[in-house]
Amino acid sequence: MLGGGIFGGHSWWLSDHWRLEAEVGVGAGYYKADKYECEHCGAKIGTANGPVVVPKLGLNLAYNIVGRTRARKEVLEVIEIIEQTPKDTLTPPVPVEAPGAWALPLNIVPDYMGVAGELATRHPVLHKSSEYKPYTPDRILRKEEGALYVFFELDKSILKRSFTERGQSLRDNGPVLDEIMEVTSSILKDTTSRVSRIQIIGLASVEGPLKHNQELADKRAMALQKYIQERLPVADSLFETVGGGEAWSEFRDVVNDLATDGGGEGLTVAQLQKVLDIIDTEQDV
């Protein structure tokens, strides 16, 4: 049998999840069949063919997992964003500097629209995907706006939420970890923006064996990734987890700031400058 049809219908919301659906239509086609004496036995006694018309009338009770209020709200939010977005700011997806990875720039919506944009005003650790840059050893993270630090005990890679240490400034892991989880969780739940990359960089101080410090930096970076994944369903593919090894760029920047400020930590400018010269010229890692 070969045929086709036309059908139409309407649905009525009975509640936030239940709908009543009515459908009416008609199908038509042409059939060809062989006829036998009985269904499972007997000889063939002929053929039959001709047109056939099949009417349809249906009444269904349907349950929607996504409720009417939420579905309508999400659609209206998307329509509002599109209508308010200047046409010259709509940009296609652009590749980021990683094999096989693509990111959708958050600037397809006006600045500070949606959850990510609103959060960025309070959490400068958030950046648009178009501003992504891979980690390189010459980056000075302590000078980058919004960079969040968690700290580890000397020569350890176990991430402790309770870790606190008072020096020139208070090191307190608890509030930083809370901020990381709040920002990540909020964007994962959002419909107007998405996480394209979570960059985690592990570092070790400059004293001690080079190979050991590299392994320590790797483990520290993975400790933070594990902390996040134990609390949120974040895929491995979203992480760029890098062991940055010994933090020479960070250390040099601290020394340079002290020299620029006229000395400190019991050292003169001349002594600090000598340290900088050794860092910049000594070839033995």
C-alpha positions as CSV (number, residue, x, y, z in Angstrom):
1,M,0.0,0.0,0.0
2,L,1.2,3.5,-0.8
3,G,-0.5,6.5,0.5
4,G,-0.4,9.8,2.3
5,G,-2.6,12.1,4.4
6,I,-3.2,15.4,6.0
7,F,-3.9,15.9,9.6
8,G,-4.4,18.9,12.0
9,G,-5.0,19.4,15.6
10,H,-4.9,21.6,18.7
11,S,-3.8,21.2,22.3
12,W,-5.1,22.8,25.4
13,W,-3.0,23.2,28.6
14,L,-5.0,21.7,31.6
15,S,-2.2,22.5,34.1
16,D,1.5,23.3,34.1
17,H,2.4,19.8,32.8
18,W,-0.9,18.2,31.5
19,R,-2.3,18.9,28.0
20,L,-5.4,17.7,26.1
21,E,-4.8,17.1,22.4
22,A,-7.4,16.7,19.6
23,E,-6.4,15.5,16.1
24,V,-8.5,15.0,12.9
25,G,-7.4,14.1,9.4
26,V,-7.7,11.7,6.5
27,G,-5.3,9.4,4.7
28,A,-5.7,8.0,1.2
29,G,-3.8,5.6,-0.9
30,Y,-3.8,2.6,-3.3
31,Y,-3.4,-1.0,-2.2
32,K,-2.7,-4.3,-4.0
33,A,-3.0,-7.7,-2.2
34,D,-3.1,-11.5,-2.8
35,K,-6.2,-13.4,-1.6
36,Y,-6.0,-17.0,-0.1
37,E,-8.6,-19.6,1.1
38,C,-7.4,-19.1,4.7
39,E,-4.8,-17.2,6.6
40,H,-2.3,-20.0,7.1
41,C,-3.2,-22.6,4.4
42,G,-4.9,-23.1,1.1
43,A,-4.3,-22.0,-2.4
44,K,-4.3,-18.5,-3.8
45,I,-7.7,-17.6,-5.2
46,G,-7.0,-14.1,-6.6
47,T,-5.9,-10.6,-6.1
48,A,-7.5,-7.4,-4.9
49,N,-6.5,-3.8,-5.5
50,G,-7.9,-0.3,-5.4
51,P,-8.0,3.0,-3.6
52,V,-8.5,3.2,0.2
53,V,-9.5,6.1,2.5
54,V,-8.6,6.0,6.2
55,P,-10.1,8.8,8.4
56,K,-8.5,9.6,11.7
57,L,-10.0,11.2,14.8
58,G,-8.0,11.3,18.0
59,L,-8.2,12.7,21.6
60,N,-5.0,12.3,23.7
61,L,-4.1,13.2,27.2
62,A,-0.4,14.2,27.3
63,Y,2.1,14.9,30.1
64,N,5.0,17.3,29.4
65,I,8.2,16.8,31.4
66,V,9.1,20.5,30.8
67,G,6.2,22.5,32.3
68,R,4.4,25.2,30.4
69,T,5.6,28.0,32.6
70,R,9.3,27.1,32.2
71,A,9.0,26.4,28.4
72,R,7.2,29.7,27.8
73,K,9.7,31.7,29.9
74,E,12.7,30.2,28.1
75,V,11.2,31.0,24.7
76,L,10.3,34.5,25.6
77,E,13.8,35.1,27.0
78,V,15.4,34.0,23.8
79,I,13.0,36.1,21.7
80,E,13.7,39.1,23.9
81,I,17.5,38.7,23.6
82,I,17.3,38.4,19.8
83,E,15.1,41.4,19.5
84,Q,17.3,43.6,21.7
85,T,20.6,42.4,20.1
86,P,22.0,44.8,17.4
87,K,22.2,42.9,14.2
88,D,25.9,43.8,13.7
89,T,26.8,42.1,17.0
90,L,25.6,38.7,16.0
91,T,28.6,36.6,15.3
92,P,29.1,32.9,14.3
93,P,31.0,30.4,16.3
94,V,34.7,30.9,16.2
95,P,37.5,28.3,16.7
96,V,39.6,28.6,19.9
97,E,43.3,27.6,20.0
98,A,42.8,23.9,20.8
99,P,42.5,20.9,18.4
100,G,38.9,20.1,17.6
101,A,37.5,22.5,20.1
102,W,35.0,25.2,19.4
103,A,33.5,27.9,21.6
104,L,30.5,30.1,21.1
105,P,31.4,33.7,22.0
106,L,29.2,35.2,24.7
107,N,29.0,38.4,22.7
108,I,26.1,37.0,20.6
109,V,24.1,38.7,23.4
110,P,24.7,42.3,24.5
111,D,27.2,42.7,27.3
112,Y,25.9,41.8,30.8
113,M,22.7,40.1,29.5
114,G,22.0,36.6,30.7
115,V,23.4,34.9,33.8
116,A,27.0,34.9,32.6
117,G,27.0,38.6,31.8
118,E,25.4,39.5,35.1
119,L,27.9,37.3,37.0
120,A,30.8,38.8,35.2
121,T,30.1,42.2,36.8
122,R,30.8,40.6,40.2
123,H,33.2,37.8,39.2
124,P,35.9,39.0,36.9
125,V,37.3,35.5,36.6
126,L,34.7,35.1,33.9
127,H,35.7,36.0,30.3
128,K,34.1,35.7,27.0
129,S,35.3,32.7,24.9
130,S,36.6,35.1,22.3
131,E,39.1,36.4,24.9
132,Y,40.5,32.9,25.6
133,K,44.3,32.5,25.6
134,P,46.2,29.3,26.4
135,Y,48.6,29.2,29.3
136,T,52.2,30.0,28.7
137,P,55.0,30.1,31.3
138,D,55.5,33.9,30.8
139,R,52.0,34.7,32.0
140,I,51.9,36.5,35.3
141,L,48.7,35.2,36.8
142,R,48.9,37.4,40.0
143,K,48.4,40.4,37.8
144,E,45.5,39.1,35.7
145,E,42.1,40.5,36.7
146,G,39.9,38.0,38.4
147,A,42.3,35.1,38.7
148,L,41.3,32.9,41.6
149,Y,43.9,31.2,43.8
150,V,43.6,28.2,46.0
151,F,46.6,27.3,48.2
152,F,48.3,24.0,49.3
153,E,50.5,23.1,52.2
154,L,54.2,23.0,51.5
155,D,55.2,20.2,49.1
156,K,51.6,18.8,49.2
157,S,48.9,18.3,46.5
158,I,45.9,17.6,48.7
159,L,43.3,20.4,48.3
160,K,42.0,21.4,51.7
161,R,39.0,23.6,51.9
162,S,40.0,24.5,55.5
163,F,43.5,25.8,54.5
164,T,44.2,29.3,55.8
165,E,47.4,31.2,56.2
166,R,48.1,34.7,57.2
167,G,51.0,36.5,55.5
168,Q,51.0,39.8,53.5
169,S,47.4,38.8,52.8
170,L,45.0,36.2,54.1
171,R,45.0,33.0,52.2
172,D,41.7,31.3,52.7
173,N,40.6,28.4,50.4
174,G,37.0,28.2,51.6
175,P,35.5,31.4,50.1
176,V,37.5,31.0,46.9
177,L,36.2,27.4,46.4
178,D,32.6,28.7,47.1
179,E,33.0,31.3,44.4
180,I,34.3,28.8,41.9
181,M,31.4,26.5,42.5
182,E,28.8,29.3,42.5
183,V,29.9,30.7,39.2
184,T,30.3,27.3,37.5
185,S,26.9,26.0,38.8
186,S,25.0,29.1,37.8
187,I,26.3,29.1,34.2
188,L,25.7,25.3,33.8
189,K,22.0,25.9,34.7
190,D,21.7,29.0,32.4
191,T,20.0,28.9,29.0
192,T,21.5,32.1,27.7
193,S,25.2,31.2,28.0
194,R,27.4,28.2,28.4
195,V,30.7,27.1,29.7
196,S,33.2,26.5,26.9
197,R,36.4,26.1,28.9
198,I,37.5,26.0,32.5
199,Q,41.2,26.8,32.7
200,I,43.1,25.5,35.8
201,I,46.8,26.1,36.2
202,G,48.8,24.3,38.8
203,L,52.0,25.9,40.1
204,A,54.8,25.0,42.5
205,S,57.4,27.3,44.2
206,V,60.9,27.6,42.7
207,E,62.9,25.8,45.4
208,G,63.5,22.0,45.2
209,P,64.1,19.6,42.3
210,L,62.7,20.6,39.0
211,K,61.1,17.2,38.1
212,H,59.4,17.0,41.5
213,N,58.0,20.5,41.2
214,Q,56.6,19.7,37.8
215,E,54.8,16.6,39.1
216,L,53.6,18.6,42.1
217,A,52.1,21.3,39.9
218,D,50.3,18.7,37.7
219,K,48.8,17.1,40.8
220,R,47.7,20.4,42.2
221,A,45.9,21.3,39.0
222,M,44.1,17.9,38.9
223,A,43.1,18.3,42.6
224,L,41.0,21.4,41.8
225,Q,39.5,19.7,38.7
226,K,38.5,16.7,40.9
227,Y,37.1,19.0,43.5
228,I,34.7,20.6,41.0
229,Q,33.7,17.3,39.3
230,E,32.9,15.6,42.6
231,R,30.3,18.4,43.1
232,L,29.1,19.2,39.6
233,P,28.5,17.1,36.5
234,V,31.2,18.8,34.4
235,A,32.8,16.8,31.6
236,D,36.5,16.3,31.3
237,S,36.4,18.0,27.8
238,L,35.5,21.3,29.4
239,F,38.7,21.5,31.4
240,E,42.0,22.8,30.3
241,T,44.1,21.6,33.3
242,V,47.7,22.5,33.0
243,G,50.7,21.9,35.2
244,G,52.6,25.1,35.0
245,G,55.6,23.8,36.9
246,E,57.8,26.1,38.9
247,A,56.3,29.6,39.1
248,W,59.4,31.6,38.0
249,S,57.4,34.3,36.2
250,E,55.3,34.9,39.4
251,F,58.5,34.9,41.6
252,R,60.3,37.3,39.3
253,D,57.4,39.6,39.2
254,V,57.3,39.8,43.1
255,V,61.0,40.5,43.2
256,N,60.7,43.2,40.5
257,D,57.8,44.9,42.4
258,L,60.0,45.0,45.5
259,A,62.9,46.5,43.6
260,T,60.6,49.1,42.0
261,D,59.2,50.0,45.4
262,G,62.7,50.7,46.7
263,G,63.4,47.4,48.4
264,G,61.8,45.3,51.1
265,E,61.8,42.0,52.9
266,G,65.2,43.0,54.4
267,L,66.7,43.4,50.9
268,T,68.1,46.5,49.2
269,V,67.3,47.5,45.6
270,A,70.9,46.4,44.6
271,Q,70.4,43.0,46.1
272,L,67.0,42.6,44.5
273,Q,68.4,43.6,41.1
274,K,71.1,41.0,41.4
275,V,68.4,38.4,41.9
276,L,66.7,39.6,38.8
277,D,69.9,39.4,36.8
278,I,70.5,35.8,37.9
279,I,66.9,34.8,37.0
280,D,67.3,36.5,33.5
281,T,70.8,35.2,32.7
282,E,71.4,31.9,34.4
283,Q,70.9,29.0,31.9
284,D,70.9,26.1,34.4
285,V,67.3,25.4,35.1
